[in-house]
Each structure stands twice: as structure tokens, then as C-alpha cells.
């Protein structure tokens, strides 16, 4: 049996105020071409279908077209909501869509939906676990749950996985050891971590949440990654479609089919004179989304407007010279950029007051940051 694993479409996303809708429509068409070539039995969509809990009408229309075309190609479709999605909006019409073999995770109520996918004599069981928080699991399953790892353990216990079957889990969580990038929110103190060992009952775990395609712990616990680059920290990633080939229990192969975008997202660096010299940009795709770093010691008047004559899709313009390096030591410190909001607040508070945050203050700050995260989603 063959499955296609996708995640983090983030339909409707804007990157540095540039709409990605046309690029997303292009890459979704590429994904459909891969699916048509591969002829999989099922497609796994591991959450963050949309970029906002209330997506735009254009984003909904684009995903609708994609889902209709996908269903017409023949594979069963298995879809969950991610932390950027509204579970209610993703689940809407789910029971009706099952008539077209499109299976959607319902709103979490303690029961985890599973579907037995059968093709002739071959069969696998697929569990659909939407993004869950400890508070939800505590309410429905286990009052002793205090963190994401315990929440995941409680959900998996509830599934009562049959070890004789080939079991696939579709989930949307952060697994300890996975590599994050700047487009993914760092949680307070790493409290959203889930240990990969909790997934032991499953033959393959199709994860969403992180944008870099990668395995975690073992080859069959994987993030498919986003189909497009959504931040400059992703500029060196190779986006892809993950193909999962199941020969039998314990015999699963994984490979990736690269995705070529309509516009790449990359960085160029040099003096204004270098970047505007035709010999230096001829043969490159000047319409790519760019972060331009000018190394001139003196600021170039109207540099952005002038550079956009050649490079129309410049997203960011920065300077790297003696002045900026002197003035931006703190901002350029990679250790600072990797710290969570709470850690930065704690350091600032101690600098200003001579003592660290109290436990009560930390708890209050955590609650405030959680509200901010939910609002940003």
C-alpha cells in the first residue's frame, strides 16, 4: 500500500506582507501531479490546512478546489486540524465527505477517530488526532494530565491500538529533537514537547506542525514539512512530498519527491553596485522572493525602490556593515533569537529589578503568552 504524507499547507498565508495564494495554487497543482503519477491509496494531511482560524474566502475556495480535484484522483483522504486551524471549521461537513472517502478529524471530545483503509487484501488502520492541548485532554480523558507529553500518552491509551494491525497516526504536535525555524512559534520553556517514544504502537506517524521535512527518533516518525518556504530561515530547505510505501508490518519505506515552486525564497548579498550589475543577476530568477543584504558602508538613497526595478519581489532589505554590526549586537545574537518569549521577559525583568520573575509572575506571563499565541493563530 502507498500513502502520500503532506502537512502545513497554511493556505492564505502572507509572508512579509506578500500574499502566497498564487504560489500556493501553483504548488497544490504540482502536488496533484505527483499524486497522479504515484497513484497512492491514501493521502494524509497533517494539519494547518489554513494559516488562520478564520481563513479568507479566497483561501477556502482554493482548498475546496484542491480537495475536489484530489478526491477525483481516487485516493482516500485523511485530514486533521492543526494549531492554526479552527477544529469546528475543518470538521464541518466531515460525515458527508466520507461518502467521497474524505475523512476528517472531528472536534476533540476524548474519542479519536480511526478508519480502516482497505485495498483488496491489504489494509491499514489510520488514526486521526487533531492538535490537542493538555487542558482538553485533562477535561475529557485524564484529570492528572499536566503537559503535552502526558496528553499524548492519554490519547494513545484511549485509542487501544491493536498491535496485529498496521497502524498509522496522523498528528500535529512538536516532537522533542525536531528542528524548528523562525516561522514556528517557540513555546514557553519548551512545554509543548512530546517524546517520540510515545509513538511506539504505530508503524508510521505522519506529523504536521514543523516546516522542515525530517524524521524524529526513527525513520517512520516524520514531518512532511510545508510545501513552500514561509520564512527566510527555511531558505535552504528542499520542500517535498513524502511517499510512504508499506510492504507489510515493520516493512515501510519512505522517499521524498521534490517540489519546485513558482518563486523560490532566497537571500542575496553584496554592494548595490554588485547587485545591479547585469552580469551578476543574468541567468537568475529575479522574480524570486528575496531578502537583500547590502554591504555598502553608506546608505544608498531609495535603494529598495531602485532594486525593485530589477528584483520586483524583494521582501526585506537590510544592511550589513560596520554601523549595523555595532548597533545590532543584541539582535544578531543567535542565542537571543532562539529563546522563548518568557525567557527574554525573565532576563529583561532581572536586568531591571535585580531579581528574576517569581513563580506567580511566570505563571501569569505564561497564560498571557498562550492567549497571544491563540490570537496569532
C-alpha positions in Angstrom: 0.0 0.0 0.0 1.2 3.5 -0.8 0.4 6.7 1.1 1.2 10.4 0.4 2.0 12.5 3.5 1.5 16.2 3.4 1.3 18.9 6.1 1.3 22.6 6.9 -0.3 24.0 3.7 -1.0 27.2 5.5 -3.4 28.3 2.8 -4.0 32.1 2.9 -0.6 32.8 4.5 1.2 36.1 3.9 4.9 36.3 4.2 6.4 39.8 4.8 3.0 41.1 3.7 3.2 39.3 0.3 0.2 37.1 -0.4 1.1 33.5 -1.0 -2.2 32.5 -2.6 -1.0 32.3 -6.2 2.2 30.4 -5.2 0.0 28.0 -3.1 -2.3 27.4 -6.1 0.7 26.7 -8.2 2.3 24.3 -5.7 -1.0 22.5 -5.0 -1.3 21.8 -8.7 2.3 20.3 -8.6 1.2 18.2 -5.6 -1.8 16.9 -7.6 0.6 16.0 -10.5 2.8 14.0 -8.1 -0.3 12.2 -6.7 -1.5 11.4 -10.2 1.9 10.0 -11.0 2.3 8.0 -7.8 -1.3 6.6 -7.7 -1.4 6.3 -3.8 -4.1 4.5 -1.9 -4.4 7.4 0.6 -3.3 11.0 1.2 -2.5 12.2 4.8 -3.0 15.9 5.5 -1.4 16.5 8.9 -2.9 19.8 9.9 -2.5 23.6 9.5 -4.6 23.4 6.4 -5.2 27.2 6.7 -3.0 29.8 8.2 -5.7 31.4 10.3 -8.6 30.1 12.3 -10.9 32.3 10.3 -9.4 31.9 6.7 -10.3 34.3 3.9 -12.9 33.4 1.3 -10.1 33.1 -1.3 -8.2 30.6 0.9 -11.3 28.5 1.5 -12.1 28.5 -2.3 -8.5 27.4 -3.1 -8.6 24.5 -0.7 -12.1 23.5 -1.9 -10.8 23.3 -5.5 -7.7 21.3 -4.3 -9.8 18.8 -2.3 -12.3 18.2 -5.1 -9.5 17.5 -7.6 -7.8 15.3 -5.1 -10.9 13.2 -4.4 -11.5 12.8 -8.1 -8.0 11.3 -8.5 -9.2 8.3 -6.4 -7.2 8.1 -3.2 -8.8 8.2 0.2 -8.0 11.4 2.0 -7.3 11.7 5.8 -7.2 15.2 7.2 -6.8 16.7 10.7 -6.9 20.2 12.1 -3.7 21.9 13.3 -3.0 24.6 15.8 -3.6 27.3 13.1 -6.9 25.8 12.1 -10.4 26.1 13.6 -11.3 22.5 14.5 -15.0 23.4 14.0 -14.4 24.7 10.5 -12.2 21.8 9.5 -14.7 19.3 10.8 -17.7 20.9 9.2 -19.3 18.5 6.7 -16.9 15.7 7.6 -19.6 13.0 7.8 -20.9 14.0 4.4 -17.5 14.0 2.9 -16.9 10.4 4.0 -19.2 9.4 1.0 -16.3 10.7 -1.2 -13.7 8.9 1.0 -12.5 12.1 2.6 -12.1 11.5 6.3 -11.8 14.5 8.7 -10.9 14.6 12.4 -13.9 15.6 14.4 -13.7 18.2 17.2 -11.8 16.6 20.0 -14.1 15.1 22.7 -11.8 12.4 24.1 -12.6 9.9 21.3 -10.0 9.6 18.5 -11.4 8.7 15.1 -9.9 5.8 13.2 -10.5 4.5 9.7 -9.7 1.1 8.3 -8.3 1.7 4.8 -8.8 -1.5 2.7 -7.5 -2.1 -0.8 -8.1 -5.7 -1.8 -6.4 -7.9 0.8 -4.3 -5.1 2.1 -5.4 -2.9 4.9 -4.0 -0.3 7.4 -5.7 1.5 10.3 -5.4 5.2 10.3 -5.9 7.3 13.5 -6.8 11.0 13.1 -5.7 13.0 16.1 -6.2 16.8 15.7 -3.9 19.2 17.5 -4.7 18.9 21.3 -3.7 20.9 24.4 -3.3 19.4 27.8 -6.4 21.2 29.1 -8.6 19.5 26.5 -7.2 16.0 27.3 -7.5 16.8 31.0 -11.2 17.6 30.6 -12.1 14.5 28.6 -9.7 11.8 29.4 -7.4 12.2 32.4 -7.5 14.8 35.1 -3.9 14.2 36.1 -2.5 15.4 32.7 -0.3 18.5 33.1 1.8 18.7 29.9 1.7 17.8 26.2 3.6 14.6 26.6 1.1 13.2 29.2 -1.7 14.4 27.0 -0.4 12.4 24.0 0.1 9.4 26.2 -3.5 9.6 27.4 -4.8 10.0 23.8 -2.8 6.9 22.6 -4.1 4.8 25.6 -7.6 5.8 24.5 -7.0 4.5 21.0 -6.4 0.9 22.2 -4.1 0.2 19.3 -4.2 -3.4 18.0 -0.6 -4.5 17.6 -1.6 -7.0 15.0 -2.7 -4.3 12.6 -0.6 -1.9 10.6 -1.3 1.3 12.4 -0.8 4.9 11.1 -1.2 8.0 13.2 -1.8 11.5 11.8 -1.0 14.1 14.4 0.0 17.7 14.8 2.5 18.2 17.7 6.1 19.2 18.4 8.2 16.1 19.0 11.4 16.5 21.1 14.5 16.7 19.0 12.9 18.0 15.8 14.4 21.1 14.2 12.4 24.3 14.3 12.7 27.5 12.3 11.7 31.1 12.9 8.3 30.8 11.3 7.3 28.3 14.1 6.4 29.7 17.5 8.7 28.7 20.3 6.5 27.7 23.3 7.3 28.8 26.8 10.1 26.7 28.1 9.6 24.0 25.5 6.3 22.9 27.3 4.8 21.6 24.1 7.4 18.9 23.6 6.2 15.3 23.1 8.8 12.4 23.4 8.9 10.3 20.2 8.8 7.1 22.4 5.1 7.6 23.0 4.5 6.7 19.3 5.9 3.2 19.8 2.5 1.5 18.9 2.5 3.0 15.4 4.1 1.7 12.3 4.2 5.2 10.8 3.5 8.6 12.3 2.5 11.4 9.9 3.3 14.6 11.7 2.5 18.2 11.0 3.5 21.4 12.8 7.1 21.9 11.7 8.0 23.2 8.2 11.2 21.3 7.6 10.8 17.7 6.3 12.6 15.4 8.7 12.4 12.2 10.7 12.4 12.3 14.5 13.7 9.3 16.5 13.2 6.8 13.7 12.6 6.9 10.0 8.9 6.2 10.3 8.1 9.2 12.6 8.2 12.1 10.2 7.3 15.7 9.4 6.4 16.2 5.8 7.2 19.9 6.1 5.4 22.7 4.4 5.1 22.7 0.6 6.5 26.2 0.3 9.1 28.3 2.2 7.4 30.6 4.6 10.4 32.3 6.2 14.0 33.1 5.3 15.1 30.6 8.0 13.6 27.9 5.6 15.6 29.2 2.5 18.0 26.2 2.4 15.2 23.6 2.8 14.2 21.4 -0.1 10.4 21.2 0.0 8.9 17.9 -1.0 6.0 15.4 -1.0 6.6 12.4 1.3 5.8 9.0 -0.2 5.2 6.1 2.3 5.4 2.6 0.8 4.0 -0.1 3.1 5.1 -3.7 2.2 3.9 -5.2 5.5 4.1 -5.0 9.2 7.5 -3.5 10.1 8.4 -3.1 6.4 7.9 0.5 5.5 9.9 2.6 3.1 9.9 6.4 2.8 11.1 8.6 0.0 10.6 12.2 -1.0 9.6 13.8 -4.3 11.0 17.4 -4.5 8.6 20.3 -5.2 9.8 23.2 -7.4 8.0 26.4 -6.5 6.7 29.2 -8.8 9.0 31.6 -6.9 11.9 30.5 -4.7 12.6 32.3 -1.4 16.2 33.1 -1.1 18.8 35.6 0.1 21.3 37.7 -1.9 24.1 39.8 -0.5 26.6 42.4 -1.9 27.1 46.0 -2.6 24.5 48.0 -4.5 26.8 48.2 -7.5 27.4 44.4 -7.4 23.7 43.5 -7.2 22.7 45.9 -10.0 25.4 44.7 -12.4 23.7 42.7 -15.2 26.4 40.0 -15.4 25.7 39.2 -11.7 21.9 38.7 -11.9 21.6 37.5 -15.5 20.6 33.8 -15.5 19.0 34.0 -12.1 15.2 34.2 -11.4 15.0 37.9 -10.5 11.3 37.4 -9.6 12.1 35.1 -6.6 11.1 36.3 -3.2 14.3 37.9 -1.8 16.0 39.2 1.3 18.6 41.6 0.1 21.5 42.4 2.3 23.5 45.4 1.2 27.1 45.6 2.4 27.7 49.3 1.4 29.2 51.3 4.3 27.0 54.3 3.3 23.2 54.0 2.9 22.0 54.0 -0.7 19.3 56.6 -1.3 16.0 54.9 -2.3 17.7 51.6 -2.5 14.6 49.5 -2.2 12.7 51.3 -5.0 15.7 51.1 -7.3 16.4 47.5 -6.6 12.8 46.5 -7.2 13.2 47.7 -10.8 15.4 44.6 -11.2 14.1 42.4 -8.4 10.3 43.1 -8.1 9.6 40.7 -5.2 12.1 42.0 -2.6 10.5 41.1 0.8 13.2 42.6 3.0 16.1 45.0 2.6 18.8 45.0 5.3 22.3 46.5 5.7 25.3 44.6 7.0 28.2 47.0 7.6 30.3 48.4 10.4 27.4 50.6 11.7 24.8 47.9 11.7 27.1 45.3 13.3 27.9 47.7 16.0 24.3 48.7 16.7 22.7 45.3 16.4 24.9 43.0 18.5 21.9 42.0 20.7 19.6 41.4 17.7 22.2 39.4 15.8 22.9 37.2 18.8 21.6 33.7 17.6 21.2 32.6 21.3 18.8 35.5 21.8 16.7 34.6 18.7 16.4 31.0 19.8 15.0 32.0 23.3 11.3 31.9 24.1 9.3 35.0 24.9 9.2 34.0 28.6 13.0 33.6 28.8 13.5 37.0 27.2 11.0 38.6 29.6 12.7 36.9 32.5 16.1 38.3 31.5 14.7 41.8 31.0 12.9 41.7 34.3 16.0 40.6 36.2 18.1 43.4 34.5 15.6 46.0 35.5 14.7 44.7 39.0 17.8 42.7 40.2 15.7 39.6 40.8 14.1 37.0 38.5 10.4 36.6 38.0 8.6 34.9 40.8 6.7 31.6 40.1 3.4 33.5 40.3 4.7 36.1 37.8 6.0 33.4 35.5 2.6 31.6 35.5 0.8 34.8 34.8 3.2 35.6 31.9 2.7 32.0 30.5 -1.0 32.5 30.5 -0.7 35.8 28.7 1.6 34.4 26.1 -0.7 31.5 25.5 -3.6 33.9 24.9 -1.3 35.8 22.4 -0.4 32.6 20.6 -4.1 31.7 20.2 -4.8 35.2 18.9 -2.0 35.0 16.4 -3.2 31.6 15.2 
